């Protein structure tokens, strides 16, 4: 029982608890991958226009300068 999560109850059937745990983990993983794929598809469509690429570069550059200033002053 050392390698199992501490919230598993040893007085109950282990296979049921592990089945629920694995199904929750896989559901969260599926939702994450769907969000990631949808975001990539949307970003591809948005960045298909050259004006949006320039805007994205400016936003990214501003964020990098901001983080650099934060690190320098912090």
Buried (B, 14 or more C-beta within 10 A) or exposed (E): EEEEEEEEEEEEEEEEBEEEBEEEEEEEEEEEEEEEEEEEEEEEEEEEEEEEEEEEEEEEEEEEEEEEEEEEEE
